[in-house]
Amino acid sequence: MNPDVTIVMYHYVRDYQNTKYPDIKGMDVRTFEKQVQYLKNNYNVISMDELVDAIQNGASIDEHSAVLTFDDAYSDHYLYVYPILKKYGVKGAFYVPTGILQDKKVLDVNKIHYILASASHETILQELMLLLDRYRDMYNLETIENYFEKYAHANRWDPEEIIFIKRMLQKGLDQEVRMKITDELFQKFVGQPEEEFSKELYLSTEQILEMQNNGMHFGPHTHDHVWLDSLMKEVQKDQMKKSLHYLKEIGVNLDRWTMCYPYGGYNEDTLTLMEEMGCSAAVTVEPKKFRLNDVNKFELPRLDCNDIEW
Ligand SMILES: [Zn+2]
């Protein structure tokens, strides 16, 4: 038997009728509940542990299985997701970029979301251009026109200004100046101290343990939410060791841990590392369902919750 499995990926799930940031892109909690009902009615929703058991030990799972996964350890997952999963008897898998919890920081990728949700794109773009001018000599930056040419390409979700801002702050600039500019934009437009914001945005260790005690699965998402495929093997290993160490320290059960690659980024070194470090399975962002026996357990595809047909 070779059952088909759908792993579903969620990020922000929140109450959009009561939020300071309606422009943060995510799923409303009411839609989420309906989707869970739909999945329960149309799939055999199983836990990550059951999937791992099927992969490692050949335990049988039903045709048309689904596993729900949640990235980035948002407090949303405790406030909105967890009560619904409990209500429907579903066990989800949650992936934690541990550095943010340890250092009370906010991920750059989240800073970018909140900057974009806090002002008009014209205003942010203007400020970004001012900052590029300010740091041009110090960091040997290119002209605005050059950057625009390289990065301002609209896609199916966003117009060119937004893509430009995102690309510049994600990868377009070198790390040091990129972090500096991102922090300045975050302070200007979001205006909340990073430590305080981090506490509100992410799960606390108490919340993680409570969820684990009620059947939820937790795994590493690297320490600093890095693109693993851009790093040397030793640096990747360091990211994994730190992340696992932190999870172990706070009491997460790592007997059969699974991994989630940030941005879906991994390479051959990553796959070797997963084997060496005793990982049970790992999820990517390759958007498709799969047949249990036809996949590499360290390259499990995953569909975004918005791409599920329902
Ligand atoms: Zn992530």
Boltz pocket constraint, residues with backbone or C-beta under 6 A from the ligand:
constraints:
  - pocket:
      binder: B
      contacts: [[A, 71], [A, 72], [A, 221], [A, 225], [A, 261], [A, 262], [A, 263]]
      max_distance: 6.0
